[in-house]
Structures are given as C-alpha cells and as structure tokens.
Amino acid sequence: MLKAVYAGSFDPVTLGHLDIIERAARIADELVVAILENPNKNYLFTSEERKYHLELVTKHLSNVEIASFQGLLIDFANSIHANVAIRGLRNTLDFTSEFQMHLINRQLDTKMETIFLAADEDHLALSSTNVKEVATFGGNIDFMVPKEIREFILEKYKK
C-alpha cells in the first residue's frame, strides 16, 4: 500500500496545489495533505483556515486526508506511516531546492522516497505569493485559486 504525504504551507491553496493533489491521489492509495505550521512565518490564513480550505477543495477525493504538522517532514511522515513524499515542481529552481530536501530526507530515513510531479503548464507561474500580490492590488485571481476559496482571500484584503 502506498501512503504518501504532500506538504506545504498552502497559504492560500492554488489551482497548482490542487492539480498536484488530484494527480497524487490517483497514484497513492492514501494521500495526506500536510499543512506546515512554521512559527517563524507570518501567514495570511491560520492553520485552521488553511485546513478548512483544503477540505473544501478536496472533498471530491475519497483517499485524501488533511492534517497539520510542525517540525521535520520526515518525522511527520513516519508518525503517519507514509513512505513517499510528493513534491510539485514548476521550474528548475524548484527542482534544485526540492532535490536537496530529498537528499536530506534520505539521509534522515533511507526508507523515504520522493515522487516529483511536474506542474501543469497552466500553473507554472502560480504561487501563493503571486496570489497574495495580485489580490493585494484588487486583481483577478479566478485563474489562480479554486473557486471555493476565492471569497476567503478577497475578504482578507478588504480589511
């Protein structure tokens, strides 16, 4: 049985994230989408809000579970008995940093494998940072985020 974990901050979740989640859910028997809680980072949405957003946009995927974690991904993966980390790649910069993390994770636990999924060409420029930047200035984010969470993002910038 393949149990995989796809980790990120998802602040906010983008259509690129959702694409990777849907594709990973077809590969894995079970997929845990893990929200990183980094106390040194300022998030637009709380961990609970990000969890709710992910639950909304993945409710059609019966083998997907949403969870939060702090610390090392390898420790979280071991705690849930996941043996594969899913990572999305948009470009060579992503590959460089993600491959380095893969090597570190393999040093920490030789049983952990990584599957890299290349971003769909429609999502190559998408990032949570870009979503926030466009939303800050009132731009159209419809092509960037799932429709279920669009209003949550816009509401944050109305204040």
Backbone hydrogen bonds, N-H to C=O, Kabsch-Sander energy under -0.5 kcal/mol:
donor,donor_aa,acceptor,acceptor_aa,energy
3,K,1,M,-0.7
4,A,2,L,-0.6
4,A,30,E,-2.8
5,V,84,V,-2.3
6,Y,32,V,-2.5
7,A,5,V,-0.5
7,A,86,I,-0.5
8,G,34,A,-2.1
11,D,12,P,-0.6
13,V,10,F,-0.6
15,L,144,M,-2.8
18,L,14,T,-2.3
19,D,15,L,-2.2
20,I,16,G,-2.1
21,I,17,H,-2.7
22,E,18,L,-2.7
23,R,19,D,-2.3
24,A,20,I,-2.8
25,A,21,I,-2.3
26,R,22,E,-0.9
27,I,23,R,-0.9
27,I,24,A,-0.5
28,A,24,A,-2.8
29,D,2,L,-1.7
30,E,2,L,-1.8
31,L,63,N,-2.7
32,V,4,A,-2.8
33,V,31,L,-0.6
33,V,65,E,-3.1
34,A,6,Y,-2.2
34,A,32,V,-0.8
35,I,33,V,-0.5
35,I,67,A,-3.1
36,L,8,G,-2.7
36,L,34,A,-0.6
37,E,69,F,-2.7
38,N,36,L,-0.7
41,K,38,N,-2.0
43,Y,41,K,-0.6
50,R,46,T,-2.6
51,K,47,S,-2.3
52,Y,48,E,-2.3
53,H,49,E,-2.7
54,L,50,R,-2.4
55,E,51,K,-2.4
56,L,52,Y,-2.3
57,V,53,H,-2.1
58,T,54,L,-1.2
59,K,55,E,-0.5
59,K,56,L,-0.7
61,L,58,T,-2.5
62,S,60,H,-0.7
64,V,61,L,-1.4
65,E,31,L,-2.5
67,A,33,V,-2.5
69,F,35,I,-2.4
76,F,72,L,-1.9
77,A,73,L,-3.3
78,N,74,I,-2.2
79,S,75,D,-2.0
80,I,76,F,-1.5
81,H,78,N,-0.9
82,A,77,A,-2.9
83,N,3,K,-2.0
84,V,3,K,-1.2
85,A,113,E,-2.8
86,I,5,V,-2.9
87,R,115,I,-2.5
89,L,117,L,-2.5
95,F,91,N,-2.1
96,T,92,T,-2.5
97,S,93,L,-2.1
98,E,94,D,-3.0
99,F,95,F,-2.9
100,Q,96,T,-1.7
101,M,97,S,-1.9
102,H,98,E,-2.3
103,L,99,F,-2.3
104,I,100,Q,-2.1
105,N,101,M,-3.0
106,R,102,H,-2.3
107,Q,103,L,-1.6
108,L,104,I,-2.1
109,D,105,N,-2.3
112,M,109,D,-1.7
113,E,83,N,-2.0
115,I,85,A,-2.9
116,F,114,T,-0.5
117,L,87,R,-2.9
117,L,115,I,-0.5
118,A,116,F,-0.5
119,A,89,L,-3.4
123,H,120,D,-2.4
124,L,121,E,-0.9
126,L,123,H,-1.2
131,V,127,S,-2.2
132,K,128,S,-2.3
133,E,129,T,-2.3
134,V,130,N,-2.5
135,A,131,V,-2.7
136,T,132,K,-2.3
137,F,133,E,-1.1
138,G,135,A,-1.7
139,G,134,V,-2.7
141,I,139,G,-0.5
144,M,141,I,-2.1
145,V,141,I,-1.5
149,I,146,P,-1.8
150,R,146,P,-0.8
151,E,147,K,-0.5
153,I,149,I,-1.7
154,L,150,R,-2.4
155,E,151,E,-2.5
156,K,152,F,-1.3
157,Y,153,I,-1.1
158,K,154,L,-0.7
158,K,155,E,-0.8
159,K,155,E,-0.7
